[in-house]
């Protein structure tokens, strides 16, 4: 999946949707991890596990720890950057030694959180203060606090779209496709890049569930025999757009040769017009523009081309959530780190990400969304467990690239079949699976 910074964003959906379990080690903890009111009383050495190996190696994490120590002088913070974060932490969680602070792995079933993590507070109170708290809420207690969130939509090259004569966001799928057609005809650039080969960017389309209907419960409403790809269904709208992009000849000639890392510079240089990827990617595209001697201000972000009423909607989803090991001997210090990192470190702002703290402003990377009154829809995760169970039983994989790779192959004629037949088959599999999954 490229570098670890890339993987952060790519795991948003995976972390939201995956549900395979680990076996618990030891009894569940009922002790709430609370930071002491007097920072001077927090003591001990804590280990923080992170997937951001790049920030550990560059010394950026140590710089954060140095700032933390100005407030909590008696806490020593050590970092372990793990390249295969999911795989390594899953193994370690069969013991009691999996750091003091860690990102909750996708492999841990939500209902198992109390076995592994210390509660951080009551669900109602936490929801008043933090975005995304229901993602890690079990039995009215919250077990994780998001590092940050991401908005969803298309990252695009403003200068290239302008060159093609498009200066305002498309309001319909037809306008969006016409814009891609203008880019192809007038500039010779690749209007849209699927990132088919890397695969995980295709999962990013799933994160838009809720953007079409402007409904925070859109994912929860998939928990039943509801035919998600039926006429008017949110997944039908989303996946039809991807299909029509490819069928219209607006994507790269050979999807089997795409390359995520290379695509960043290609978009920055105006060789690619548009990609579906979370807003976490904006700073990476801006960095690529600077390295290529291009203008970082040419990197734009646009919502899905669907209006609800008079405006656009964009879903917000959580990145990895930080939790305290239920077996940690220094829960106060661990919680102090999480609180400081979430509220005081400036990490989410530096990453150009949506802050977890509700009182914090949206990042500069989303200025266009704020200025154009895009409605941010914080997607509820209360029904995620059942949706996952149906998805797994149906063997479709909303959090995997395979079914959209097949969709693209149908659109470009590499596989037989029509879009209607494909959607009908997906609905049948979903509905049959839903009837076998307990409520």
Order of alpha helices (4+ residues) and beta strands (2+ residues): alpha-beta-alpha-alpha-beta-alpha-beta-alpha-beta-alpha-beta-beta-beta-beta-beta-alpha-alpha-beta-alpha-alpha-alpha-beta-alpha-beta-beta-beta-alpha-alpha-alpha-beta-alpha-alpha-alpha
